[in-house]
Amino acid sequence: MIETTDDRQACYALRHEVFVIEQGYTAEGEIDALDALSHHLLACDDGTPIATARVYLDGVTAKIGRVCVVSARRGGGLGAQMITAAVALASRQGAAKAVLGAQAHATGFYAKLGFVPFGSPYEDEGEPHQMMERVL
C-alpha cells in the first residue's frame, strides 16, 4: 500500500540504496532543500520500504521526483502505482500540471502514464534526462 509519510528517513534510506549504491549518484546531492518542503510517498511490504517518491508543489505545478523502486520489485507495476499516487496527491493539492525529470531510459514508462517530453534533454551527474509534463 502506498501512503503519504512523515518518515523521511525511510525514504532517504531507500533512495540512498537505489540512487547512490545501485546507480552511482553522489550521496551529497541526494537529499536537498526541497525534501523538507515536499510530500513524501512510501510503499512498504511487511514494514520494509520498497518504493518512494516525493511531490513538491510550486504554485499550480507539482514537481514529482526521487521516484524509486527496489530492484527486486521492479517490473511488477509498483513504479506505475507510485506515479499514479503522486499524480493523485498533486491533484488533491490543487496542482494543474505535474512535471518530472525522467532518466532517458524511462521516458517510455512515463509516456504510458500520460507524460509528454518538453525542453531539451539534459544531464544529471552524467545520466541523460528529459523533462516531462502531464496536465492534471
Salt bridges, closest charged atoms under 4 A:
GLU22 OE2 - ARG74 NH1 2.62
GLU30 OE2 - ARG15 NE 2.51
GLU30 OE2 - ARG66 NE 3.25
ASP32 OD1 - ARG54 NH1 2.82
ASP32 OD2 - ARG66 NH2 3.11
ASP35 OD1 - ARG15 NH1 2.76
ASP35 OD1 - HIS40 NE2 3.99
ASP35 OD1 - ARG54 NH1 2.93
ASP45 OD2 - ARG73 NH1 2.89
ASP58 OD2 - LYS63 NZ 3.45
GLU133 OE1 - LYS97 NZ 3.42
